[in-house]
């Protein structure tokens, strides 16, 4: 019986060990940051071309990562907050020039010059709130009261400074304007229309099918981070999603059905500061140029999870990476995969766009194979051979 089990494991390893450059990049990245599980997607012109899964979603149960595994994506969530804000602007219910105090009249007097555009571009000057507690819940009024008596870090529009509290404030404004929590409004306007049924905002205690567990590694050992997160902070993060669902979001951004081309151009253009120079951020995205192509990207890092997305605006290629571990290398991994995919496919920004079949692969170390649960082993053994 033992010989048969070892033979099965050897065959199992052989069935998943056919590596290419992308697999090599992922394995090296997992080793560098001590990551247990990774899921990635490559989308071309809105079509999911490849979804690859590596390692374990839960090291306690030995459950493998799959394309439908649900990860926290942290600050990649800001794009959803920015999108519904821009929808409200298109509909005339908000304006980029609206002062924050118009919608949140109990906000500190020092916020008088802050406008919606400053919240979207990380140029509001709002400082950290010293009394903010991740374990608490806040109404919009209670949230802004946290900043009473605290001066702005700089004049609005003067300087780019990445600011989670600014986006959290934006979420409170969406709440005031629509009468719905930001998470409810994003669900109604984006998630449900796109069929993103596995995507939602984090709520402690909620049962989430296929959820990955997040891990933090220190001194060679792993721990489970504190999962608390208030709804008032939804504007800055909090979304959980899968590779399959996030591909639907990217597909929507490739068309003008959800957001007009004009609105997306504003979101994907660096904000102009008071002195006429350009900040580092657009509205919900970092505009950039990589290998001669105009791109937008975003990184996410929270409570045992890291994520990165990079979207080629000319080639139509998007790469996103979800990891259930901390560390700094998610960005380099996503960019490395983008370069490798373009090289493998011969994809250029000005070439015709083609459609390929979706590929699923699973890469595990020997030690991880030994700890896989029965359900994951059964499913892995039934995977179609490439």
C-alpha positions as CSV (number, residue, x, y, z in Angstrom):
1,X,0.0,0.0,0.0
2,X,2.8,2.4,0.9
3,X,4.6,1.6,-2.4
4,X,1.4,2.3,-4.3
5,X,0.9,5.7,-2.5
6,X,4.5,6.7,-3.3
7,X,4.0,5.8,-6.9
8,X,0.9,7.8,-7.0
9,X,2.7,10.8,-5.6
10,X,5.5,10.5,-8.1
11,X,3.0,10.3,-11.0
12,X,1.2,13.3,-9.5
13,X,4.3,15.3,-9.3
14,X,5.1,14.4,-12.9
15,X,1.7,15.5,-14.1
16,X,2.2,19.0,-12.7
17,X,5.9,19.5,-13.1
18,X,5.9,20.6,-16.8
19,X,7.2,24.1,-16.1
20,X,7.7,27.0,-18.5
21,X,9.1,30.4,-17.9
22,X,6.0,31.6,-16.1
23,X,6.0,28.6,-13.8
24,X,9.7,29.2,-13.0
25,X,8.9,32.9,-12.2
26,X,6.1,31.9,-9.8
27,X,8.1,29.2,-8.0
28,X,11.1,31.6,-7.5
29,X,8.7,34.3,-6.2
30,X,7.0,31.9,-3.8
31,X,10.4,30.8,-2.5
32,X,11.6,34.4,-2.2
33,X,8.7,35.6,-0.1
34,X,7.8,32.3,1.6
35,X,4.4,32.3,-0.1
36,X,2.1,29.2,0.3
37,X,-0.4,29.8,-2.5
38,X,-0.6,31.8,-5.8
39,X,-3.4,32.2,-8.4
40,X,-2.9,34.2,-11.5
41,X,-4.8,35.2,-14.6
42,X,-3.7,36.3,-18.1
43,X,-6.5,38.1,-19.9
44,X,-6.3,39.2,-23.6
45,X,-8.9,41.5,-25.0
46,X,-11.3,40.6,-22.2
47,X,-10.8,36.8,-22.7
48,X,-9.2,34.7,-19.9
49,X,-6.4,33.0,-21.7
50,X,-4.7,31.3,-18.8
51,X,-5.4,30.8,-15.2
52,X,-2.7,29.1,-13.2
53,X,-2.8,27.9,-9.6
54,X,0.1,27.0,-7.3
55,X,0.5,25.7,-3.8
56,X,-1.9,25.7,-0.9
57,X,-4.9,27.9,-0.1
58,X,-4.9,26.6,3.5
59,X,-1.8,25.0,5.0
60,X,-3.7,23.7,8.0
61,X,-6.1,21.6,5.9
62,X,-3.8,21.0,2.9
63,X,-6.3,22.5,0.5
64,X,-4.9,23.4,-2.9
65,X,-5.3,26.7,-4.8
66,X,-7.7,26.6,-7.7
67,X,-8.9,29.2,-10.2
68,X,-12.1,29.7,-8.1
69,X,-10.1,30.1,-4.9
70,X,-11.1,33.4,-3.3
71,X,-8.4,35.8,-2.1
72,X,-8.4,39.2,-0.5
73,X,-7.1,41.7,-3.0
74,X,-6.6,44.7,-0.7
75,X,-6.0,48.0,-2.5
76,X,-6.9,46.6,-5.9
77,X,-10.4,47.3,-4.4
78,X,-9.8,51.0,-4.9
79,X,-10.6,50.7,-8.5
80,X,-14.2,49.6,-7.6
81,X,-14.6,52.6,-5.4
82,X,-13.2,54.9,-8.1
83,X,-15.5,53.3,-10.7
84,X,-18.8,53.8,-8.9
85,X,-17.7,57.4,-8.0
86,X,-17.1,58.1,-11.7
87,X,-20.5,56.6,-12.5
88,X,-22.1,59.0,-10.1
89,X,-20.1,61.8,-11.8
90,X,-21.3,60.7,-15.3
91,X,-24.9,60.7,-14.0
92,X,-24.5,64.3,-12.5
93,X,-24.9,63.1,-8.9
94,X,-21.3,64.1,-8.0
95,X,-18.7,66.3,-9.5
96,X,-14.9,66.1,-9.4
97,X,-15.0,69.7,-8.1
98,X,-17.5,69.0,-5.3
99,X,-16.1,70.0,-1.9
100,X,-16.0,67.1,0.6
101,X,-17.7,69.2,3.3
102,X,-20.8,69.6,1.0
103,X,-21.5,65.9,1.3
104,X,-20.0,65.4,4.8
105,X,-21.0,68.7,6.6
106,X,-19.7,67.5,9.9
107,X,-16.2,67.1,8.5
108,X,-13.4,69.1,10.2
109,X,-13.1,72.8,9.1
110,X,-9.6,72.1,7.8
111,X,-11.2,69.9,5.1
112,X,-12.8,72.9,3.5
113,X,-10.7,72.9,0.4
114,X,-10.7,69.2,-0.2
115,X,-12.6,68.2,-3.4
116,X,-13.6,64.8,-4.8
117,X,-10.7,64.9,-7.2
118,X,-8.3,65.1,-4.4
119,X,-9.7,62.0,-2.7
120,X,-9.5,60.0,-6.0
121,X,-5.9,61.0,-6.7
122,X,-4.3,60.7,-3.2
123,X,-3.7,64.4,-3.0
124,X,-6.2,65.4,-0.2
125,X,-3.6,65.9,2.6
126,X,-5.8,63.9,5.0
127,X,-3.6,62.5,7.7
128,X,-3.9,59.2,9.6
129,X,-6.6,59.2,12.2
130,X,-4.9,58.3,15.5
131,X,-8.1,56.9,17.1
132,X,-9.1,54.7,14.2
133,X,-9.7,51.1,15.2
134,X,-10.0,48.2,12.8
135,X,-12.2,46.3,15.2
136,X,-14.8,49.2,15.4
137,X,-17.7,50.2,13.1
138,X,-18.4,53.8,12.1
139,X,-21.2,55.9,10.7
140,X,-20.0,58.5,8.1
141,X,-20.3,61.2,10.9
142,X,-18.3,59.1,13.4
143,X,-15.7,58.4,10.8
144,X,-15.0,62.1,10.0
145,X,-15.1,63.0,13.7
146,X,-11.9,60.9,14.1
147,X,-10.1,63.8,12.4
148,X,-11.4,66.6,14.5
149,X,-8.6,69.0,15.6
150,X,-6.1,67.4,13.2
151,X,-4.4,69.6,10.6
152,X,-4.0,68.4,7.0
153,X,-0.5,67.0,6.2
154,X,-0.4,69.5,3.2
155,X,-2.7,71.6,1.1
156,X,-5.1,69.7,-1.1
157,X,-3.7,69.1,-4.6
158,X,-0.2,70.1,-3.4
159,X,1.4,66.6,-3.2
160,X,0.8,63.0,-4.0
161,X,0.7,60.9,-0.8
162,X,-0.9,57.4,-0.9
163,X,-3.8,57.7,1.5
164,X,-6.2,54.9,2.6
165,X,-8.2,57.3,4.7
166,X,-8.8,59.5,1.6
167,X,-10.4,56.5,-0.2
168,X,-12.3,55.5,2.9
169,X,-13.7,59.0,3.0
170,X,-14.7,58.7,-0.7
171,X,-16.7,55.5,0.3
172,X,-18.5,57.5,2.9
173,X,-19.5,60.1,0.3
174,X,-20.9,57.4,-2.0
175,X,-22.9,56.2,1.1
176,X,-24.3,59.7,1.7
177,X,-25.2,60.3,-2.0
178,X,-26.8,56.9,-2.7
179,X,-28.1,56.0,0.7
180,X,-26.3,52.6,0.3
181,X,-23.1,51.4,1.9
182,X,-20.3,51.4,-0.6
183,X,-20.2,47.6,-0.7
184,X,-23.9,47.5,-1.5
185,X,-23.6,50.1,-4.3
186,X,-20.6,48.3,-5.8
187,X,-22.5,45.1,-5.7
188,X,-25.6,46.6,-7.4
189,X,-23.7,48.6,-10.1
190,X,-20.7,46.3,-10.9
191,X,-20.6,42.8,-9.3
192,X,-24.2,41.7,-10.0
193,X,-24.4,43.0,-13.6
194,X,-21.0,41.4,-14.4
195,X,-22.0,38.1,-12.8
196,X,-19.1,38.3,-10.3
197,X,-20.9,35.9,-7.9
198,X,-17.8,35.0,-5.9
199,X,-16.8,38.6,-5.3
200,X,-17.8,40.6,-2.2
201,X,-16.5,42.8,0.5
202,X,-15.0,41.3,3.6
203,X,-17.3,40.7,6.6
204,X,-15.9,38.9,9.7
205,X,-17.9,35.7,10.4
206,X,-19.2,35.3,6.8
207,X,-18.9,31.8,5.3
208,X,-17.0,32.1,2.0
209,X,-16.8,29.1,-0.2
210,X,-13.3,28.4,-1.6
211,X,-11.7,31.1,0.6
212,X,-7.9,31.1,0.9
213,X,-6.4,31.7,4.3
214,X,-3.9,34.5,4.7
215,X,-0.5,34.0,6.3
216,X,2.3,36.1,7.7
217,X,5.7,34.6,8.0
218,X,8.3,35.8,10.6
219,X,11.5,34.0,11.5
220,X,10.6,31.1,9.3
221,X,7.2,30.4,10.9
222,X,3.6,31.3,9.8
223,X,0.8,32.9,11.7
224,X,-2.8,34.0,11.0
225,X,-3.1,37.8,11.0
226,X,-5.9,39.7,12.7
227,X,-8.9,39.6,10.2
228,X,-10.8,42.6,11.7
229,X,-11.8,45.3,9.2
230,X,-14.6,48.0,9.5
231,X,-17.1,48.7,6.7
232,X,-16.2,52.4,6.9
233,X,-12.8,51.4,5.4
234,X,-14.3,49.8,2.3
235,X,-13.3,52.6,0.0
236,X,-9.6,51.7,0.6
237,X,-9.9,47.9,0.2
238,X,-11.8,44.9,1.5
239,X,-12.8,43.1,-1.7
240,X,-12.4,39.3,-2.0
241,X,-12.4,37.7,-5.4
242,X,-11.2,34.8,-7.6
243,X,-9.2,34.7,-10.8
244,X,-12.4,33.7,-12.7
245,X,-14.4,36.6,-11.3
246,X,-11.6,39.2,-11.7
247,X,-11.3,38.3,-15.3
248,X,-14.9,39.5,-15.7
249,X,-14.0,42.8,-14.2
250,X,-11.1,43.2,-16.7
251,X,-13.4,42.3,-19.5
252,X,-15.8,45.1,-18.5
253,X,-12.9,47.6,-18.5
254,X,-12.1,46.6,-22.1
255,X,-15.5,47.8,-23.2
256,X,-17.3,51.1,-22.8
257,X,-20.5,49.5,-21.4
258,X,-19.7,50.0,-17.7
259,X,-17.6,53.2,-18.0
260,X,-17.3,55.5,-21.0
261,X,-14.0,55.9,-22.8
262,X,-13.8,59.5,-21.6
263,X,-14.3,58.6,-18.0
264,X,-11.7,55.8,-18.2
265,X,-9.2,58.1,-19.8
266,X,-9.5,60.4,-16.8
267,X,-9.0,57.5,-14.4
268,X,-5.9,56.3,-16.3
269,X,-4.2,59.7,-16.5
270,X,-1.9,61.1,-13.9
271,X,-3.4,63.8,-11.8
272,X,-2.1,67.4,-12.3
273,X,-0.9,68.9,-9.0
274,X,-1.3,72.6,-8.0
275,X,2.1,73.5,-9.5
276,X,1.3,71.9,-12.8
277,X,3.5,68.8,-12.3
278,X,2.0,65.3,-12.5
279,X,1.3,63.2,-9.5
280,X,1.9,59.4,-9.5
281,X,-1.8,58.4,-9.4
282,X,-4.8,58.7,-11.6
283,X,-8.2,57.9,-10.2
284,X,-8.1,54.4,-8.6
285,X,-5.1,53.4,-10.7
286,X,-1.4,54.1,-11.2
287,X,-0.8,55.2,-14.8
288,X,2.7,54.2,-16.1
289,X,4.7,53.0,-19.1
290,X,6.3,49.6,-19.3
291,X,8.5,48.4,-22.2
292,X,7.2,51.2,-24.4
293,X,3.5,50.5,-23.7
294,X,1.0,52.6,-21.7
295,X,-0.2,50.6,-18.7
296,X,-2.2,51.0,-15.5
297,X,-1.5,49.0,-12.4
298,X,-2.2,48.6,-8.7
299,X,-0.7,46.7,-5.8
300,X,-2.5,45.4,-2.7
301,X,-1.2,44.2,0.7
302,X,-3.3,43.3,3.7
303,X,-3.4,40.9,6.6
304,X,-1.6,37.9,5.0
305,X,-2.4,38.7,1.4
306,X,-0.7,40.4,-1.5
307,X,-2.0,41.1,-5.0
308,X,-1.0,43.0,-8.1
309,X,-2.6,43.8,-11.5
310,X,-1.1,45.3,-14.6
311,X,-3.1,46.2,-17.7
312,X,-1.7,46.9,-21.1
313,X,-3.8,49.6,-22.6
314,X,-2.5,49.1,-26.1
315,X,-1.8,45.4,-26.3
316,X,-5.0,44.4,-24.5
317,X,-3.0,42.1,-22.2
318,X,-3.8,42.0,-18.4
319,X,-1.9,40.0,-15.8
320,X,-3.0,39.7,-12.2
321,X,-1.5,37.8,-9.3
322,X,-3.2,36.9,-6.0
323,X,-1.0,35.5,-3.1
324,X,-2.0,34.3,0.4
325,X,1.2,35.6,2.0
326,X,2.9,38.9,2.7
327,X,6.1,40.2,1.1
328,X,7.1,42.7,-1.5
329,X,7.5,40.8,-4.7
330,X,3.9,40.5,-6.1
331,X,4.6,43.5,-8.4
332,X,7.8,42.1,-9.9
333,X,6.0,38.7,-10.4
334,X,3.1,40.2,-12.3
335,X,5.4,42.3,-14.5
336,X,7.7,39.4,-15.1
337,X,4.7,37.2,-16.2
338,X,3.5,40.0,-18.5
339,X,6.9,40.2,-20.2
340,X,7.2,36.4,-20.5
341,X,3.7,36.0,-21.9
342,X,4.3,38.7,-24.5
343,X,7.5,37.0,-25.5
344,X,6.0,33.5,-25.7
345,X,3.0,34.7,-27.7
346,X,4.8,37.2,-29.8
347,X,2.3,39.7,-28.7
348,X,2.9,43.3,-29.7
349,X,0.7,46.4,-29.1
350,X,0.0,46.9,-32.8
351,X,-0.5,43.3,-33.9
352,X,-3.9,41.6,-34.5
353,X,-5.5,40.2,-31.4
354,X,-6.2,36.5,-31.2
355,X,-8.0,34.1,-28.8
356,X,-6.4,31.1,-27.2
357,X,-7.8,28.4,-24.9
358,X,-7.7,28.8,-21.2
359,X,-5.0,26.8,-19.4
360,X,-5.2,25.6,-15.9
361,X,-2.1,24.3,-14.1
362,X,-1.1,23.4,-10.6
363,X,2.4,23.5,-9.2
364,X,3.2,22.1,-5.8
365,X,6.3,21.2,-3.9
366,X,6.9,17.6,-2.7
367,X,6.1,18.6,0.9
368,X,2.9,20.3,-0.2
369,X,1.8,17.2,-2.2
370,X,2.2,15.2,1.0
371,X,-0.2,17.5,2.9
372,X,-2.9,17.9,0.2
373,X,-6.4,16.9,1.4
374,X,-8.3,14.1,-0.3
375,X,-10.7,16.5,-2.1
376,X,-7.8,18.4,-3.7
377,X,-6.0,15.2,-4.6
378,X,-9.1,13.8,-6.3
379,X,-9.7,17.0,-8.2
380,X,-6.1,17.4,-9.2
381,X,-5.9,13.8,-10.5
382,X,-9.0,14.5,-12.7
383,X,-7.5,17.5,-14.4
384,X,-7.2,17.3,-18.2
385,X,-3.6,16.7,-19.3
386,X,-1.9,19.4,-21.3
